[in-house]
Amino acid sequence: MTGKGDAGERKQGIALVIVVAVAENGVIGRDNELPWHLRSDMKHFRALTINKPVVMGRKTYLSIGHALKDRTNIVVSRDLSLVLPGCVIAMSIDAALGAAREDARKRGVNEIMVIGGNDVFTATMPMADRLEVTHVHASPEGDVFFPPIDAKVWRETTRVEYPKGPDDDAAFAIAAYVRR
Ligand SMILES: NC(=O)c1ccc[n+]([C@@H]2O[C@H](COP(=O)([O-])OP(=O)(O)OC[C@H]3O[C@@H](n4cnc5c(N)ncnc54)[C@H](OP(=O)(O)O)[C@@H]3O)[C@@H](O)[C@H]2O)c1
């Protein structure tokens, strides 16, 4: 999808891919929910993540409310007693990525998808190989933000603009970035 810049090719290993939808003001969440309804982007998210390991923070799991079907759900939490149906719990980012790597190998896929929220994005962005970003053309109020995408570090490889569909709150663009 991202052409010759694909991190899987670059590292010949399992790529760490961040998947995020971010508003023009950097907002990604509000009151532990998404601040918009974007049905078109949900389909895109599913297509990107299906049959792969997905790594998320406990609050993102709660905001979704259930394990995502046909994916290995790996949830990071420091809560030793946490049990979530259909999920692997990891006590650290390293443990989560280790479990995800093992799962990717078992599944025969070459990507680990990191799906949020801020805590987990912030911790994994320095290690990520690719960013799959939905740029939502809106500036909603929010309380969770995506770290800035530093153009000195990340090179945009694709960008496609989409009009607001019937079940979308806003128009959006889908862009991919790889490390320079
Ligand atoms: N727009 C998007 O693409 C997108 C994507 C994902 C989420 N979101 C939104 O973002 C919000 C949730 O994000 P958030 O940043 O508040 O929370 P989060 O990153 O989803 O979860 C934070 C929790 O994860 C655990 N955690 C984080 N770092 C850890 C580490 N290094 N080791 C062990 N556990 C760790 C902790 O759980 P414990 O407290 O249990 O220890 C922490 O409280 C929601 O509003 C959601 O809708 C938006």
The ligand as a Gaussian input file, in Angstrom:
#p B3LYP/6-31G(d) Opt

LIG

0 1
 N       -8.715000       8.754000      17.041000
 C       -8.059000       7.616000      17.201000
 O       -7.468000       7.066000      16.245000
 C       -8.014000       6.962000      18.545000
 C       -7.379000       5.734000      18.719000
 C       -7.364000       5.169000      19.989000
 C       -7.966000       5.812000      21.044000
 N       -8.566000       7.018000      20.829000
 C       -9.176000       7.736000      21.947000
 O       -8.141000       7.979000      22.904000
 C       -8.690000       7.915000      24.223000
 C       -7.969000       6.854000      25.033000
 O       -6.576000       7.108000      25.005000
 P       -5.708000       7.408000      26.302000
 O       -4.433000       7.998000      25.848000
 O       -6.560000       8.151000      27.280000
 O       -5.490000       5.961000      26.931000
 P       -4.811000       4.603000      26.358000
 O       -3.435000       4.902000      25.857000
 O       -5.745000       3.910000      25.459000
 O       -4.765000       3.746000      27.701000
 C       -4.018000       4.215000      28.788000
 C       -3.830000       3.063000      29.749000
 O       -3.022000       2.066000      29.140000
 C       -2.158000       1.491000      30.107000
 N       -0.783000       1.830000      29.775000
 C       -0.329000       2.901000      29.065000
 N        1.000000       2.856000      28.949000
 C        1.412000       1.731000      29.597000
 C        2.666000       1.136000      29.829000
 N        3.809000       1.676000      29.369000
 N        2.708000      -0.006000      30.536000
 C        1.593000      -0.577000      31.004000
 N        0.358000      -0.059000      30.811000
 C        0.278000       1.084000      30.118000
 C       -2.562000       2.094000      31.441000
 O       -3.597000       1.264000      31.924000
 P       -3.860000       1.040000      33.508000
 O       -4.392000       2.364000      33.999000
 O       -4.850000      -0.087000      33.540000
 O       -2.530000       0.669000      34.114000
 C       -3.107000       3.454000      31.029000
 O       -4.016000       4.016000      31.965000
 C      -10.179000       7.662000      24.025000
 O      -10.865000       8.904000      23.954000
 C      -10.226000       6.978000      22.679000
 O      -11.500000       7.108000      22.054000
 C       -8.601000       7.591000      19.622000

